[in-house]
Amino acid sequence: MRQAIINYHLDEENHWVAELECGHNQHVRHQPPFINRPWVVSKTGRKSMLGYRLECKKCDEGMPVDN
């Protein structure tokens, strides 16, 4: 299920995590050549992706939202 990015935060290892509209979180790493997300490394890039819909595997699996 595709869910919009509503915000970001850094995890304990300083990796960016997207906060999704469904309440789940998803890492958004830029680790070429395997994961190519150059937008995640700048504030402007992250801001430009607010509203972008990522596939939420946790929603697909019916997982509850962690509070």
N, C-alpha and C positions, 0 to 999 in steps of 0.2 A: 504494500500500500504506500503510495507516495504522500509524503507529508512535507509541509513548508518549513524552512528554516526561519525561526523567529528571533534567535539570539545565539551567542557563542560564549564559551568560557574555556579557560585553560585547566587541564587536569593536573594531578600532582606531579606528572612528568613533563609539564609544559607543552603538551600536545593540545591542539585546538579541538574542541568538541562542539558540534552543532546542537542547539536545543531546538527540538522539533515541535510543531503545533500540537501534536498528539500527547506531548509530555515526556516522550522518550528522548534520549541523547544518543548521538552518533559521532564517533571520531571522524574528522575531516583532515586527513594528513596529506601532505605533498611529499611523496617519496618516489621520484622518478627512478627507473622507467616503469615501475609497477603501478604506482598511483600518481597520476598527473593532475594536481590541483594547485596550480601556481597562484590562484586567487586567494588561497588561505594564508599566505605569508605576509599580506599587508592589510592594514585596517580598511583601506579603500576597497580592496578586493573582497574582503569578507562582507563589508557593507553592501557591495553590489550584488551579493548572492542572497541577501535576505529575501525571503519569499520563494526562493528556488525550492523545488520539491525533490527531496531525496527518497529513495526506496527505503522504507522502514521495515526491516526484517522482524523486529520485535512486534510490530502491529500484525504482520502476516502470521506470526506464530501465536497471536493472542496473549502476549505477555502483559502483565499489569505494569502500570507506570510506577517507578520508584519514587517515593516521596522523601 
